[in-house]
Amino acid sequence: MMYNPTYFPRQRWHLPKEQERNFVAAFFHMATIALTCTSLAQLGWFRLRGGQCTPHLAVYQFFSFGYFDTVDRQTDLQFRAREVVSSPVPIQYHLPSGPLKCVTPEIANLMRVIIILCFLAMISSLMGFFLDIVGPTKKSLKNIQRNSIPSILTVLWVVAIIGVCYDITTHLEAVMQNLNPTSEIQVSYEYGCYTITAAGAVAVCATACNLLQHHSPIEDVQRRRLVDDWDGIETFSVVGGGLRGLDTPLESMPPPPPYSP
């Protein structure tokens, strides 16, 4: 049986990358990164009303380190007399950009935790973006993309950020109430918190896009590749025990001359 290797299609070893790409999910990943960067840059996160505190607190104010000032001695003695606190209360956090009032070390540390969580959210979203654009063929990366692990991590980071924001509001209310017991105080969220919440919602959309994407089973892909490899088998079809596309040696011989006595 003769074999012609040039007949086989050149695409028989083509890996099915196109099936693993998800441009819609990649768009949502990029939108998540953009919203997270926006929330980190020049957007207020908390608004403080009442007392003599800084009216706005933002995450970008805590990228640099500063030092704390405490209240004056008279105010400190008043706090000690009321047994509200047993140590000087830090009310000013001095930064290169200016002092921030009503900021304690706990609040400053929580704001830096938000910064770390935001960067973790961007890293996981960036990983999901590259997986959706490239279309991995390695089994481990393929499972990570299909199960939408990066976007799920992003959603978890955003949920953690929202929880830290709530913790910061309770700390701010306690500090403002201690410093201004007779004033009406109010702590509310600003655009930074809403923007990071929107980033989490977009990450949920990316998760849905990856989980709902139709994927052919591995066996079907392998079977299709095998069929592509033997697409030219009809040239070797058998008719009556021989090969239709080839001549046997007896058939290729010329017929004998007519019989003559």
C-alpha positions as CSV (number, residue, x, y, z in Angstrom):
1,M,0.0,0.0,0.0
2,M,1.5,3.3,-1.0
3,Y,1.3,6.3,1.3
4,N,1.3,10.0,0.3
5,P,2.2,12.2,3.2
6,T,1.7,15.4,1.3
7,Y,-2.0,14.7,1.1
8,F,-2.6,15.1,4.8
9,P,-3.8,18.6,5.9
10,R,-1.2,20.9,7.4
11,Q,-3.5,21.9,10.2
12,R,-3.6,18.4,11.8
13,W,-1.3,19.5,14.7
14,H,-3.0,22.9,15.2
15,L,-3.8,23.4,18.9
16,P,-7.3,24.6,19.7
17,K,-6.3,28.0,21.1
18,E,-9.3,29.8,19.6
19,Q,-11.7,27.8,21.8
20,E,-9.9,29.0,24.9
21,R,-9.9,32.7,24.1
22,N,-12.6,34.9,25.7
23,F,-12.4,38.5,24.6
24,V,-15.5,39.5,26.5
25,A,-14.0,38.4,29.8
26,A,-10.7,40.1,28.9
27,F,-12.6,43.3,28.4
28,F,-14.2,43.0,31.9
29,H,-10.8,42.3,33.4
30,M,-9.4,45.5,31.9
31,A,-12.4,47.4,33.1
32,T,-11.7,46.1,36.6
33,I,-8.1,47.2,36.5
34,A,-9.1,50.7,35.2
35,L,-11.7,51.1,37.9
36,T,-9.3,50.0,40.6
37,C,-6.6,52.4,39.4
38,T,-9.2,55.2,39.3
39,S,-10.2,54.6,42.9
40,L,-6.6,54.8,44.0
41,A,-5.9,58.1,42.2
42,Q,-7.3,61.4,43.4
43,L,-10.7,60.0,44.6
44,G,-11.9,60.5,48.2
45,W,-13.0,57.5,50.1
46,F,-14.5,58.9,53.3
47,R,-16.2,62.2,54.1
48,L,-16.1,63.4,57.7
49,R,-18.6,66.0,59.0
50,G,-18.6,67.5,62.4
51,G,-15.8,68.5,64.7
52,Q,-12.5,69.7,63.4
53,C,-11.4,66.7,61.4
54,T,-10.1,66.5,57.9
55,P,-13.2,66.7,55.7
56,H,-12.0,64.0,53.2
57,L,-9.8,61.0,53.5
58,A,-8.4,59.2,50.4
59,V,-6.2,56.2,49.8
60,Y,-3.6,58.1,47.9
61,Q,-2.8,60.2,51.0
62,F,-1.3,57.2,52.7
63,F,1.2,56.1,50.0
64,S,3.9,58.0,51.9
65,F,4.8,57.6,55.6
66,G,4.5,60.4,58.2
67,Y,4.5,60.9,61.9
68,F,1.8,61.5,64.5
69,D,1.1,64.4,66.8
70,T,-0.9,64.1,70.0
71,V,-3.3,66.5,71.6
72,D,-2.1,69.1,74.0
73,R,-1.6,68.4,77.7
74,Q,-4.9,70.0,78.8
75,T,-7.0,68.0,76.5
76,D,-5.1,64.9,77.4
77,L,-5.8,65.4,81.1
78,Q,-9.5,65.9,80.3
79,F,-9.6,62.6,78.5
80,R,-7.8,60.9,81.4
81,A,-10.3,62.4,83.8
82,R,-13.2,61.0,81.8
83,E,-11.4,57.7,81.6
84,V,-12.0,57.6,77.9
85,V,-8.4,56.8,77.1
86,S,-5.4,56.1,79.2
87,S,-2.8,57.4,76.8
88,P,-2.4,60.5,74.6
89,V,-4.8,60.4,71.6
90,P,-3.1,61.0,68.2
91,I,-5.3,63.4,66.3
92,Q,-2.9,64.6,63.5
93,Y,-1.0,62.6,61.0
94,H,1.7,64.7,59.4
95,L,2.5,63.9,55.8
96,P,4.5,65.7,53.1
97,S,1.2,66.8,51.6
98,G,-0.1,68.2,54.9
99,P,-1.5,67.1,58.2
100,L,-4.5,64.9,58.5
101,K,-6.7,65.3,61.6
102,C,-8.6,62.5,63.4
103,V,-6.3,59.8,62.0
104,T,-5.0,57.2,64.4
105,P,-2.3,54.7,63.7
106,E,-5.0,52.0,63.4
107,I,-6.8,54.0,60.7
108,A,-3.5,54.7,58.8
109,N,-2.6,51.0,58.9
110,L,-6.1,50.0,57.6
111,M,-5.8,52.5,54.8
112,R,-2.5,50.9,53.8
113,V,-4.2,47.5,53.9
114,I,-6.7,48.8,51.4
115,I,-3.8,49.8,49.1
116,I,-2.3,46.3,49.3
117,L,-5.7,44.7,48.6
118,C,-6.2,47.0,45.6
119,F,-2.9,46.0,44.1
120,L,-3.7,42.3,44.7
121,A,-7.0,42.8,42.9
122,M,-5.2,44.4,39.9
123,I,-2.6,41.6,39.8
124,S,-5.3,38.9,39.7
125,S,-7.3,40.8,37.1
126,L,-4.2,41.2,34.9
127,M,-3.5,37.5,35.1
128,G,-7.1,36.7,34.1
129,F,-6.7,39.2,31.2
130,F,-3.6,37.5,29.8
131,L,-5.2,34.1,30.1
132,D,-8.3,35.2,28.2
133,I,-6.3,36.9,25.5
134,V,-3.7,34.2,24.9
135,G,-5.9,31.2,25.2
136,P,-3.8,28.7,27.2
137,T,-3.3,25.1,26.0
138,K,-1.5,23.8,29.1
139,K,-3.9,21.8,31.2
140,S,-3.3,23.6,34.5
141,L,-3.6,27.1,33.0
142,K,-6.7,26.0,31.1
143,N,-8.4,24.8,34.2
144,I,-7.6,28.1,36.0
145,Q,-9.1,30.0,33.1
146,R,-12.2,27.9,32.7
147,N,-12.9,27.9,36.4
148,S,-12.4,31.7,36.4
149,I,-10.0,31.6,39.4
150,P,-8.4,35.0,38.7
151,S,-11.7,36.9,38.6
152,I,-13.0,35.0,41.7
153,L,-9.9,36.1,43.5
154,T,-10.5,39.7,42.4
155,V,-14.1,39.6,43.8
156,L,-12.7,38.3,47.1
157,W,-10.2,41.1,47.3
158,V,-12.9,43.6,46.6
159,V,-15.1,42.1,49.3
160,A,-12.2,42.3,51.7
161,I,-11.7,46.0,50.8
162,I,-15.3,46.8,51.5
163,G,-15.0,45.1,54.9
164,V,-11.9,47.1,55.7
165,C,-13.8,50.3,54.7
166,Y,-16.5,49.5,57.1
167,D,-14.0,49.0,59.9
168,I,-12.4,52.3,59.1
169,T,-15.7,54.1,59.4
170,T,-16.3,52.6,62.9
171,H,-12.8,53.8,64.0
172,L,-13.4,57.2,62.6
173,E,-16.8,57.6,64.3
174,A,-15.2,56.5,67.6
175,V,-12.3,59.0,67.3
176,M,-14.6,61.8,66.3
177,Q,-17.0,61.1,69.1
178,N,-14.2,61.1,71.7
179,L,-12.7,64.3,70.4
180,N,-16.0,66.1,69.9
181,P,-18.5,64.6,72.3
182,T,-21.0,67.5,71.9
183,S,-20.9,67.8,68.1
184,E,-23.0,66.0,65.6
185,I,-20.7,63.8,63.6
186,Q,-21.2,61.9,60.4
187,V,-18.9,59.6,58.4
188,S,-20.0,58.6,54.9
189,Y,-18.5,56.9,51.9
190,E,-17.3,58.8,48.8
191,Y,-16.6,58.0,45.2
192,G,-13.5,55.9,45.9
193,C,-15.6,53.3,47.8
194,Y,-18.2,53.3,45.1
195,T,-15.6,52.9,42.3
196,I,-14.0,49.9,43.9
197,T,-17.4,48.4,44.5
198,A,-18.1,48.8,40.7
199,A,-14.8,47.1,40.0
200,G,-16.0,44.1,42.0
201,A,-19.2,44.0,40.1
202,V,-17.3,44.0,36.8
203,A,-15.1,41.2,38.1
204,V,-18.3,39.2,38.7
205,C,-19.2,39.7,35.1
206,A,-15.8,38.4,34.0
207,T,-16.4,35.4,36.2
208,A,-19.7,34.7,34.6
209,C,-18.2,35.0,31.1
210,N,-15.6,32.4,31.8
211,L,-17.9,30.0,33.6
212,L,-20.6,30.2,31.0
213,Q,-18.3,29.9,28.0
214,H,-19.0,26.7,26.0
215,H,-16.0,24.3,25.8
216,S,-15.9,21.1,23.8
217,P,-14.9,18.0,25.8
218,I,-11.2,17.0,25.4
219,E,-12.3,13.7,23.8
220,D,-14.1,15.5,21.1
221,V,-11.1,17.7,20.3
222,Q,-8.8,14.7,20.2
223,R,-11.3,12.8,18.0
224,R,-11.5,15.8,15.6
225,R,-7.8,16.0,15.3
226,L,-7.6,12.3,14.6
227,V,-10.2,12.6,11.8
228,D,-8.3,15.5,10.4
229,D,-5.1,13.4,10.3
230,W,-6.9,10.6,8.3
231,D,-9.0,12.9,6.1
232,G,-7.6,11.4,3.0
233,I,-8.3,7.8,3.8
234,E,-10.8,7.6,0.9
235,T,-7.8,7.3,-1.5
236,F,-7.1,3.9,0.1
237,S,-10.7,2.6,0.1
238,V,-10.9,-1.2,-0.5
239,V,-12.9,-2.7,-3.3
240,G,-13.2,-6.5,-3.4
241,G,-10.2,-7.0,-1.2
242,G,-7.9,-4.7,-3.2
243,L,-7.2,-1.0,-3.2
244,R,-9.4,1.0,-5.6
245,G,-6.8,3.8,-6.0
246,L,-4.0,1.4,-6.9
247,D,-3.5,-1.2,-9.6
248,T,-2.3,-4.7,-8.7
249,P,0.6,-6.3,-10.7
250,L,-1.8,-8.6,-12.6
251,E,-4.1,-5.8,-13.6
252,S,-1.2,-3.7,-14.8
253,M,0.1,-6.5,-17.2
254,P,-1.1,-6.2,-20.9
255,P,-3.7,-8.8,-22.0
256,P,-2.4,-11.9,-23.7
257,P,-2.6,-12.2,-27.5
258,P,-5.7,-13.9,-28.9
259,Y,-5.4,-17.6,-29.2
260,S,-4.7,-19.0,-32.6
261,P,-4.4,-22.7,-33.5
